[in-house]
Amino acid sequence: MAKNYVQLIPASSLKETPWKNGGGSTKEIAIHPLKSSFEKSDFTWRLSTAEVKKPGDFSVFPDFERLLTIVKGEELILEFADLRKTLKPGTVVKFHGEEEIACLLPQGPVTDLGLIFDPDQALTKMTLIELQGKPRSFSLTAPTVFFFCMEGEASSAVFPGEIENTLNVGDTLRVNPREEERIALFDPGGARCVLVAVEIADILVASN
């Protein structure tokens, strides 16, 4: 049986795409459905990284919601119409895509990891996984799970099975677990490693 239910997406394989508002560029990690496009905004969800080099406005995505975290850098300040949110490594913010948001970079450029999704079609979750020198397991409960390596490196294995990969900074492991695969194990080899887990479930599937 093909092993495409576990896919390593190297950082070197990602291609840059201009921001919707032309203020920068993103590197797309995955988009669903496969034939959809960022330019047409006909996707259910899109996972990408973006390097934010200067203060400015975020692109607007009506009818979508967004999850965002910093994977490189120190601080990103988001200015909404009536409040300000400070985003630091390890924190995740969720907001509506149609909101007009300006960003500030008080400590210099940052790289973020973002998921844009249709809330009527997808349930999503973004969490941080810290590996302090010891192996750690992650339960695969969603139909699609991404593990983005933001710091260090780790070997990975999906159980039951013998599919192993090594994640370096900027690499992403995508897992669409079959019925028998329910655990992902990560081993940082005695060092520190930080991963961002992104879980995605189709609402129709999740409701059955």
C-alpha positions as CSV (number, residue, x, y, z in Angstrom):
1,M,0.0,0.0,0.0
2,A,1.2,3.5,-0.8
3,K,2.7,5.4,2.1
4,N,1.4,8.9,1.0
5,Y,-0.6,9.2,4.2
6,V,2.7,10.4,5.7
7,Q,4.5,13.1,3.8
8,L,7.6,15.1,4.6
9,I,7.4,18.6,3.1
10,P,11.0,20.1,3.2
11,A,11.4,23.8,3.7
12,S,13.5,23.9,0.5
13,S,10.5,22.7,-1.6
14,L,8.3,25.6,-0.7
15,K,7.6,28.3,-3.4
16,E,6.9,31.9,-2.7
17,T,3.6,33.5,-3.5
18,P,2.8,37.3,-3.3
19,W,0.5,38.5,-0.6
20,K,-3.0,39.2,-1.6
21,N,-2.3,42.9,-0.9
22,G,1.1,42.9,-2.5
23,G,2.9,43.8,0.8
24,G,5.1,40.7,1.0
25,S,5.1,37.0,0.2
26,T,4.2,33.7,1.7
27,K,5.4,30.1,1.2
28,E,2.6,27.7,0.8
29,I,2.9,24.4,2.7
30,A,-0.5,22.9,1.6
31,I,-3.8,23.9,0.2
32,H,-7.2,22.0,0.1
33,P,-8.7,21.0,-2.3
34,L,-5.6,20.4,-4.4
35,K,-7.0,22.1,-7.5
36,S,-7.9,25.3,-5.6
37,S,-5.7,28.4,-5.6
38,F,-4.7,31.1,-3.2
39,E,-5.4,33.8,-5.9
40,K,-9.0,32.7,-6.5
41,S,-9.7,32.2,-2.7
42,D,-11.6,29.0,-3.6
43,F,-9.9,26.9,-1.0
44,T,-11.3,25.3,2.2
45,W,-8.0,25.8,4.0
46,R,-4.4,26.9,3.3
47,L,-1.3,26.5,5.5
48,S,1.7,28.7,4.8
49,T,4.6,30.7,6.3
50,A,5.2,34.3,5.8
51,E,8.2,36.6,6.5
52,V,7.0,39.9,7.8
53,K,9.8,42.4,7.2
54,K,8.1,45.7,7.8
55,P,5.0,47.1,9.5
56,G,1.8,47.2,7.4
57,D,-1.6,45.9,6.8
58,F,-2.7,42.3,6.6
59,S,-4.5,41.0,3.6
60,V,-8.3,40.7,4.0
61,F,-10.1,37.4,3.5
62,P,-13.9,37.7,3.7
63,D,-15.7,34.6,5.0
64,F,-12.5,33.0,6.3
65,E,-10.9,32.7,9.7
66,R,-7.2,32.6,10.5
67,L,-4.9,31.0,13.1
68,L,-1.4,32.6,13.4
69,T,1.7,32.0,15.4
70,I,5.3,33.2,15.3
71,V,7.9,30.6,14.3
72,K,10.9,32.9,14.0
73,G,11.6,36.3,15.7
74,E,10.5,37.9,18.9
75,E,7.2,39.8,18.7
76,L,4.4,40.7,16.3
77,I,1.8,43.3,17.4
78,L,-1.6,43.1,15.7
79,E,-3.7,46.3,15.8
80,F,-7.4,45.5,15.4
81,A,-10.1,48.2,15.1
82,D,-10.8,48.2,18.9
83,L,-7.9,46.3,20.5
84,R,-4.2,45.3,20.2
85,K,-2.9,41.8,20.5
86,T,0.8,40.9,21.1
87,L,2.0,37.7,19.5
88,K,5.1,36.0,20.8
89,P,6.7,32.6,20.0
90,G,4.5,29.9,21.5
91,T,1.2,31.9,21.4
92,V,-1.6,31.5,18.9
93,V,-4.1,34.0,17.9
94,K,-7.4,33.4,16.0
95,F,-9.3,36.2,14.1
96,H,-11.7,36.8,11.3
97,G,-10.3,37.1,7.8
98,E,-12.4,40.2,7.0
99,E,-11.0,42.2,9.9
100,E,-8.8,45.1,8.9
101,I,-5.5,44.6,10.8
102,A,-2.2,46.5,10.9
103,C,1.0,44.9,12.3
104,L,3.9,46.4,14.1
105,L,7.4,44.9,14.5
106,P,8.9,46.4,17.7
107,Q,11.8,43.9,17.7
108,G,12.4,43.4,14.0
109,P,11.2,41.0,11.3
110,V,9.4,37.8,12.1
111,T,8.3,34.7,10.3
112,D,4.8,33.4,11.0
113,L,2.9,30.2,10.4
114,G,-0.7,30.8,9.4
115,L,-3.8,28.7,8.6
116,I,-6.6,30.4,6.6
117,F,-9.8,28.3,6.7
118,D,-13.5,28.4,5.9
119,P,-15.2,28.0,9.4
120,D,-18.3,26.5,7.7
121,Q,-16.2,23.6,6.3
122,A,-13.4,22.9,8.7
123,L,-12.6,22.5,12.3
124,T,-9.1,23.5,13.2
125,K,-6.6,23.7,16.1
126,M,-3.0,25.0,16.4
127,T,-0.8,24.0,19.4
128,L,2.8,24.1,20.4
129,I,4.7,20.9,21.2
130,E,8.0,21.4,23.1
131,L,10.5,18.5,23.2
132,Q,13.0,18.9,26.1
133,G,15.5,16.3,25.1
134,K,13.1,13.3,25.5
135,P,10.8,11.6,23.0
136,R,7.2,12.7,23.1
137,S,4.1,11.2,21.5
138,F,1.1,13.0,19.9
139,S,-2.3,11.4,19.5
140,L,-3.6,11.6,15.9
141,T,-7.3,12.3,16.3
142,A,-7.9,14.5,13.3
143,P,-8.0,13.4,9.6
144,T,-5.2,15.8,8.7
145,V,-2.4,16.8,11.0
146,F,0.7,19.0,10.2
147,F,3.8,19.2,12.3
148,F,5.9,22.3,11.5
149,C,9.5,22.3,13.0
150,M,10.2,25.8,14.3
151,E,13.3,25.1,16.4
152,G,15.9,22.2,16.6
153,E,15.3,18.9,14.8
154,A,13.6,15.6,15.6
155,S,13.1,12.2,14.1
156,S,9.5,11.1,13.7
157,A,7.6,7.9,13.5
158,V,3.9,7.1,13.0
159,F,2.6,4.0,14.8
160,P,1.7,1.3,14.1
161,G,4.0,1.2,11.2
162,E,7.6,1.8,10.2
163,I,7.4,5.3,8.5
164,E,10.2,7.4,9.8
165,N,11.4,11.0,8.9
166,T,13.7,13.6,10.2
167,L,12.4,17.2,10.6
168,N,14.7,20.2,10.5
169,V,13.8,23.8,11.0
170,G,11.2,24.9,8.5
171,D,10.2,21.3,7.5
172,T,6.7,20.1,7.8
173,L,5.4,16.5,8.4
174,R,1.9,15.9,7.1
175,V,-0.1,12.9,8.4
176,N,-3.4,11.7,7.1
177,P,-3.7,8.7,9.5
178,R,-5.3,5.5,8.4
179,E,-7.6,3.8,10.9
180,E,-4.7,1.9,12.5
181,E,-2.3,4.9,12.8
182,R,-3.1,6.8,16.0
183,I,0.2,7.9,17.4
184,A,3.1,10.1,16.1
185,L,6.3,9.9,18.1
186,F,9.0,12.6,18.0
187,D,12.6,12.2,19.3
188,P,14.8,15.3,19.6
189,G,17.9,13.2,20.3
190,G,18.6,14.7,23.7
191,A,18.3,18.4,22.5
192,R,15.5,20.9,22.5
193,C,13.0,20.9,19.6
194,V,9.8,22.9,19.2
195,L,7.0,21.8,16.8
196,V,3.7,23.5,15.9
197,A,0.8,21.0,15.4
198,V,-2.0,22.0,13.1
199,E,-5.1,19.7,13.2
200,I,-7.8,20.0,10.5
201,A,-11.1,18.1,10.3
202,D,-13.9,18.4,7.8
203,I,-17.1,19.5,9.6
204,L,-19.2,16.9,7.8
205,V,-16.9,14.1,8.8
206,A,-16.6,15.4,12.4
207,S,-20.3,15.6,12.8
208,N,-20.9,11.9,12.0
